[in-house]
Structure formats: structure tokens, C-alpha cells
Amino acid sequence: MQKSILVPTLPELTFRGMLLGALITVVFTASNVYLGLKVGLTFASSIPAAVISMAVLKMFSNSNILENNMVQTQASSAGTLSSVIFVIPGLLMMGYWQHFPFLQTLLICTAGGILGVVFTIPLRNVMVVRTDLPYPEGVAAAEILKAGSHQKGKSSESGIKEIAVGGIIAAIVSFLTNGLRVVADSASLWLKGGSAVFQIPIGFSLALLGAGYLVGILGGLAILLGIFLTWGVAVPYFTATFSMPIDADIASYAIEIWKTKVRFIGVGTIGTAAIWTLLILMKSLLQGMAQSFRTLKDPSYRSTDKTELDLSPKTMIYIVIASVLMIALALYNFVEQAPISSTTAVLLITVCTLLSVFIGFFVAAACGYMAGLVGSSSSPISGIGIISVVVISLTLMVVGKVTGLVDGAEGQQFLTALTIFSGSIVVSTAAISNDNLQDLKTGFLIKATPWRQQVALIIGCIVGALVIAPVLEILYHAYGFSGAMPRPDMDASQALSAPQATLMTTIAKGIFSENLEWNYIFMGIGLSLILICFDLILKKVSKNRFALPALAVGMGIYLPPSVNIPIVIGAILAWLINRHLNSFAKNNGKNSTEIKAKAERNGTLFAAGLIVGESLIGVVLAFIIAASVTSGGSDAPLALNLQNWDNIAEILGLFIFVVGIGIFALRVLRAKSD
């Protein structure tokens, strides 16, 4: 018989912590929904939530690191569950919805998010405990919590100083860039060789530089290969093959080629690599599930160590059943208004429920791996959304042909809308699976209780889901979406672009109207298979010292270069510093392990500070912009609007970024003299 489960010495799930986590979740969810619809990106909320939590709970003498961890775990759902906006606005864009029904939106966000938590629990041991994945944001959050703990003494003070310096620098730069708009956030050099267009891109985000530092050199080089294949091979080829419109400039034409053609190559690459990742993890996944079922039959199998305790298998089964029922109810509410027979309605509800659950289950492992590789912020959730939309569309196409729904325009529109609706559930699952493993990595590093974190994240999903529908409704009626304006007299230039939702709606429409170009997706599949074979050979020859993850290459193709390049530079910076420290230790007869450990701590804390500073400014600016736009003002209320400033802004952006790299290196290399 096992001994009784150890009682934790520090309180973790507290009422005040859950209340604070709920308030932060509401604020950050609203901010992320706005930013996601405006520019197609969301920010990870766990790190700024951890900073806010430490600042608030420090007022209580009995607060502790584990309680702070639960607050950031709950609030982190705001940065991930809001990813549903990458799909669901498509229902308004295609004219199927005229507003966001609260109950349906609440049900799909809640059910999808909770499934994302449960589906990744069996993966915790293999992908969090026994792994070398960097989990950049999870590690950064853990270092912030350690540094902020009042139990750390002098070490805490030095840790907070690193975070503060990084945070202040990134906040100032972010305010100059996104607030005053006097510094550019990226720059591109466009070249033309014959008819072929080339781009040499760079992004100036210090937060992404910090994320890249945590990602490591192998992931960074793989992303760099994806960038080269995109802007050095694919885009030049297609721009040379197709004629450029007379009224277009080379930059806008090349970007359009990337969006409409090359990006689908990235989709195929990511999709195939995600399936391969799932196959690799299948043995460990099945072992985790088998252990869970053994625990269900015989509780004595369950660990007595609190840091190893997940939600019980019986609880997980009940949660999955409840979530599936919520999905079925949401789908029933969605299809009951459609002009179809009751038999067809039951068939569609059953098929879409099964698709949402099973696709969500399979993408959970792949998304968790991607989050571990490059972080939640850089993980291409929208790419997973595209894959799910394709799979659901093809399945519903078969059902539509059997039932005759695809024979008319009205039936095609209904099936397209049903695809978008079901895809929203999968995206919610994928996003939260990203977040859950990242949070569990943080918890593992600070010795938190996993099942308590899982409960906290489920609470965060429910709170976030309650906020998303009203915020979407307010934003839609305030200034509309591209191609979907609620009132005829509105200014279309103020509309939110919702770029991912537009892309996914286009894909779904293309499948049902049978005019989607599959060639580019198949090219991505072929590329991914080549990369997987090369990766296997490289690992075998180098005895696992080197690798070329196909997922990271796919992200280099799919994500904008302004996002990818700072990650690559950060990864290379970490590699160069590591080589320099090895050489320094060898030449000066010092312990390289000790020096590198200090450098790694300094670098992790400073990188975390960069992420915190930019994230917090992003939150503040989001509220300022939203308040301005909803009152009839500009979407850049703080911008100075300097004349003839574009080139100067790019030069300033590059200069500040280079200075930031220098400061980063100096802060890390302080380990030589510590």
C-alpha cells in the first residue's frame, strides 16, 4: 500500500488568488480579442499576469510563490483562449451571422478550452518532466516567480533587477514603436532580379529576441531555413512566374504572393510535421493513458508526491463527457435554424461533435510540442486552425454530397458556416493545450501541484469564455470587420481586419465551391516529408547532437518574417554567448559549468523582463486604442504623425535593436565576473 498523499506546506488554490486571476483574465482577454482582430496577433498573458500577481499579493504577508503561480496559470488562458477569434469572425464575414450569439460562443469556447486542458494531461510526464524542450515562456515565468519570491533574499533582489532592467528597456521601446509610432517595428530590403522579387527582412521586437534566446540554436536555424525557403526561393519563383499587376509595387505584390500561395506551403509543412510529431509521441501518449487507466482501476498506482498528481482519470472522464455534451448542445443551437431535415441535422451534429473532439485530441499533442519548442506566442495556432478547417470541410463535403446539401448555394453556405463553427472548437482546444503544458512546465520548475494548476486553468477558461462573446459584440458594432459592417454609414477604413478568419473562411468556401488550389498544400506536404527524412538522418549521424525540426521550418514559412527574424537572432545570440563562455572558462582555468549556469540564469531573467515589458505596454496601449476608436477617434491616438519619417523610423528601429542586443549580451556576460 502507498502512503497517504503528502499535504502541501504552502497554500496554492486560494479564494483571493482565484478572484485576482479572474479579474486579470477579464482584462487580458478583452485586450487580446482587440489586438488579435486588429493585427492578427495576441500576446502571452502568463508573464505579465505573474508580475501583477506578485505586486498585488505581496500586500498579504502569507502569500507565496505557489499561490502566485496559480494566479498566472488561471490568467494565462486570456492569451490563448482568445485565439478563437482567428476563426469565428468568419461567420459574420460570410454573412451567416449578424451578431455573436452569447450561448453558442460561450459553449464552444468553454468546451474547447476545457478539452485542451484534459487532453494534454497524459502528456505531462513525457513532454514536461522528461524532455529537453525549452518551453521559453514557461521557464521565463518560473524564473520571474522565483525571483519575486520573498524567500529568495539577495538572490531574489538580483533576479528582480534583471527582470526590471529588461522590462523597462522593452517597455520604452514598445511605447516608442506602438504608441508614439516614431520607431519602426520592422524593416525590409526589397530586391528585384529580372521579374523575381526578393526580401531581406528584419523585425525589431525585443520580446521576440528574448523568446529566441530561450528557444535555442537548433530551433532558430530551422526557422531561418524556413525564412530562406520562403523569401529566397518560393516568393522569387512565383513572382517571376506570374505577371505583376501594372498598378502594384513589388513589396505589396510579393506579400500577396506569400499570403495566397507560399503560406499554404507552410500549412502543408506544419500539418505533416504535426502528424509526424504525434506519431513519434504516440507510444509515450499511450503509456500515459495506460497509466491513467491503471490508476482508475487501482488507486494505489497513484503517486504520493504532490508534484506528480494530475487530475484523477475518473474526473477527467466526467469532464470530457460534460464537454462533449456542451459541444453537442452548441451544434444543436447552430443547426436548428437551418432549412434541413431532422435526420440530416442529427447526422451533422454527430459528425461535427466527433470531428471537433477527435481532431482536438490529436492536435493537442502537436500544439504542446510546438509550444515547448518556440513558446505559446510564436506557436502557429492559426496554422492548426487551417488544417482543422480543411479536414472538417472535406468531411462535410462528403456528407453534403450524400444529403444533397452541396448542390445549392444556400447549402454550401450553411456547410461553410458549420465548418467555421466546428473549427472554432478545435482552435480553442489547440490554444489551451499550448498553454497547459507551458504552465505545467512553470509548475514543475517551482514544485507546484499539477492537478491544482489544471483546475485553475479550467476556471480561467470559463471566465475567459464569458468575456469573449460580449467583447466581440462590442467591437463588431463599434467599427465592424473587413467585409462585414453592421451599419451602412460606417467608415470601412476603421474596420478590424481579422486576417486569419478571412483566410480560413476563404479556404472553407474554396473547398465547398471546389475551386481551392491544393497544389501549394501538397508542395508543403512533400517538403515536410523531405525535412523529416533529413532530420532522422541528421540525428542518427550526429548521435542526436543536431536536428532539423520540420515544424520549426514550417513556422519559418508560415509566420511573418518580422516575427521570425528576432527569434532567430535571439537563438544565435545565445549560441555565440555560450561559445564565448566556454572559451573564457578554458583560457582562464575557471569552472565552465558554474559560469554557464549563472549566465543562463541572467539570460533567462533578462529575456523574461523583455517579454514582460513589451506585453504590459501592449495591454495598456490596447485599452487606449480601444477607448479612442469606440469614441470616434484614431486607432493610433498617441502617434506623433511626423512627416517624411518612415526611413528615419526604420533606422532608429534598427539602431535600438542592435543596442538592445548589445545590452542583452553584456547582462548575460556579467556571469564572468560574478
Buried (B, 14 or more C-beta within 10 A) or exposed (E): EEEEEEEBEBBBBBEBBBEBBBBBBBBBBBBBBBBBBBEBBBBBBBBBBBBBBBEBBEEEEEBBBBBBBBBBBBBBBBBBBBBBBBBBBBBBBBEBBEEBBBEBBBBBBBBBBBBBBBBBBBBBBBBBEEBEBBBBBBBBBBBBBBBBBEEBEEEBEBBBBBBBBBBBBBBBBBBBBBBBBBBBBBBBEBEBEEEBBBBBBBBBBBBBBBBBBBBBBBBBBBBBBBBBBBBBEBBBBBBBEEEBEEEEEBEEBBBBBBBBBBBBBBBBBBBBBBBBBBEEBEEBBEEBBEBBBBBBEEEEEBBEEBBBBBBBBEBBBEBBEEBBEBBBBBBBEBBEEBEBEEEBBEBBBEBBBBBBBEBBBBBBBBBBBBBBBBBBBBBBBBBBBBBBBBBBBEBBBEBBEEBEBBEEEEBBBBBBBBBBBBBBBBBBBBBBBBBBBBBBBBBBBBBBBBBBBBBBBBBBBBBBBBBBBBBBBBBBBBBBBBBBBBEEEBEEEBBBBBBBBBBBBBBBBBBBEEEBEEEBBEBBBBBBBEBBEBBEEBBEEEEEEEBBBBBBBBBBBBBBBBBBBBBBBBBBBBBEBBEBBEEBBEEEEEEBEEBBEBBBBBBBBBBBBBBBBBBBBBBBBBEBBBEBBEEEEEBBBBEEEEEEBEEEBBEBBBEBBEEBBEBBBEBBBBBBEE
